[in-house]
Amino acid sequence: GAGVSQTPSNKVTEKGKYVELRCDPISGHTALYWYRQSLGQGPEFLIYFQGTGAADDSGLPNDRFFAVRPEGSVSTLKIQRTERGDSAVYLCASSSTGGATYEQYFGPGTRLTVT
Amino acid sequence: AQKITQTQPGMFVQEKEAVTLDCTYDTSDQSYGLFWYKQPSSGEMIFLIYQGSYDEQNATEGRYSLNFQKARKSANLVISASQLGDSAMYFCAMRGRSSYGKLTFGQGTILTVHP
């Protein structure tokens, strides 16, 4: 079956611009996660959705970052007034439930470059 | 809060030999899960193996096994009969009951398999 997909695969934007990153999870997965991975580092948690609601957004670095999942499937990560420090690979993952024991399946990521 | 420590930035192994990648963790949760992911140069995160904190036996998945020592808070990954395709970055991660669904990752270990 289809895995997690993310679009675009690459995004180059100028400092100060607004960007949207899209994640399409595995069909039927209720839990969806966003992570950010800087070069040479492990992924860092941003936000977790269970269904349509954000169950944990403690990883969002500031109020320029926002994410939605209006119908409980596709999610969009939105970044306002981008800064060069936002450059990273943004990973999306989904799982069948949000429990501690369930594995997360990751998408290929969106590489964001802010110039 | 959870913390994962991977102290080996890079490891080298000869093809067909076994290799152990170290991982120690810290958490105040009694119930938690430990995961290993592989990230090839293509960037995708590939789930390898899972160990639950209450599992009495070490997890195994094909050539991968997890050496779980709960008292020492370690969860080392053992890869037997290394193959050239095993060359990649390897991340240890954990998820605690108190942290909802989010994974906390270590810094990663780059494994290079020599022919």
Chai-1 contact restraints between the chains, C-beta under 6 A:
chainA,res_idxA,chainB,res_idxB,connection_type,confidence,min_distance_angstrom,max_distance_angstrom,comment,restraint_id
A,A31,B,G101,contact,1.0,0.0,6.0,A-B,restraint_1
A,G42,B,F91,contact,1.0,0.0,6.0,A-B,restraint_2
A,G42,B,F105,contact,1.0,0.0,6.0,A-B,restraint_3
A,G42,B,G106,contact,1.0,0.0,6.0,A-B,restraint_4
A,G42,B,Q107,contact,1.0,0.0,6.0,A-B,restraint_5
A,G42,B,G108,contact,1.0,0.0,6.0,A-B,restraint_6
A,P43,B,F105,contact,1.0,0.0,6.0,A-B,restraint_7
A,F45,B,K102,contact,1.0,0.0,6.0,A-B,restraint_8
A,Y48,B,Y100,contact,1.0,0.0,6.0,A-B,restraint_9
A,Y48,B,G101,contact,1.0,0.0,6.0,A-B,restraint_10
A,Y48,B,K102,contact,1.0,0.0,6.0,A-B,restraint_11
A,A55,B,Y100,contact,1.0,0.0,6.0,A-B,restraint_12
A,D56,B,Y100,contact,1.0,0.0,6.0,A-B,restraint_13
A,G98,B,Y100,contact,1.0,0.0,6.0,A-B,restraint_14
A,G98,B,G101,contact,1.0,0.0,6.0,A-B,restraint_15
A,A100,B,G33,contact,1.0,0.0,6.0,A-B,restraint_16
A,A100,B,R95,contact,1.0,0.0,6.0,A-B,restraint_17
A,A100,B,R97,contact,1.0,0.0,6.0,A-B,restraint_18
A,T101,B,G33,contact,1.0,0.0,6.0,A-B,restraint_19
A,T101,B,G52,contact,1.0,0.0,6.0,A-B,restraint_20
A,E103,B,F47,contact,1.0,0.0,6.0,A-B,restraint_21
A,E103,B,Y50,contact,1.0,0.0,6.0,A-B,restraint_22
A,F106,B,M45,contact,1.0,0.0,6.0,A-B,restraint_23
A,P108,B,E44,contact,1.0,0.0,6.0,A-B,restraint_24
A,G109,B,G43,contact,1.0,0.0,6.0,A-B,restraint_25
